[in-house]
């Protein structure tokens, strides 16, 4: 558990703060490519359609790069491509060629995903929730040797300004059950040392109750599971007597968390994608 993770001059807009987390930008900096997309652009020597896989119904900015090295799919079991034989042909129109290149990578990615699903099966019981199903698919793809660097998915529903206690109780129960099933499956497959699961949100909640719940805050914990973690709490526990205009004071910049993952898990230099914050110590053995 990494306590009090955030960034300077925090933005309380969901859309903008998500963009900041997904691009690893500063609060006043606007980037069009995601931090993982930039990593994949450098990591993949040729276009790799499944370098990153986003299990969701919408694309994720974090995986966007100059090259189409990632793919978004809602249900891998039903994933089919509609590409034509023109997909790989070049023309005198650079924009058309770019679209055809993306179409071609979708064809390749669909084939790779289908092979990985066919080569694996679910061996534990997952909860019947959207997050549970998404993590089940990710486990199947990992076990099916898809050779993907990064998997991404999301869970919505935490934006509770009213009736917060019961809503958060239900959402955290969903998170707990889905993560536990995924953890159990990956551990049984003997892959836990090779898989690092990171759970985060774009911001926490305000400390003061608004009368029915709480509003958008700043710092929040980040959970890191698997991958030879030390199993420790990194940072100090939130101090409710020492607040910043009613908010928790951020202690760890989220980009330092990214730098740690890049350096210690992905064997990649963080500064090569514009992350200058120092990696953290004490997270991995």
Helices and strands as residue ranges (DSSP letters): E 2-6, H 14-23, H 35-43, E 52-55, G 61-63, E 70-73, G 76-78, G 85-88, H 94-118, H 130-143, E 150-152, H 164-188, G 192-194, E 196-199, E 220-226, E 252-253, H 254-264, G 270-273
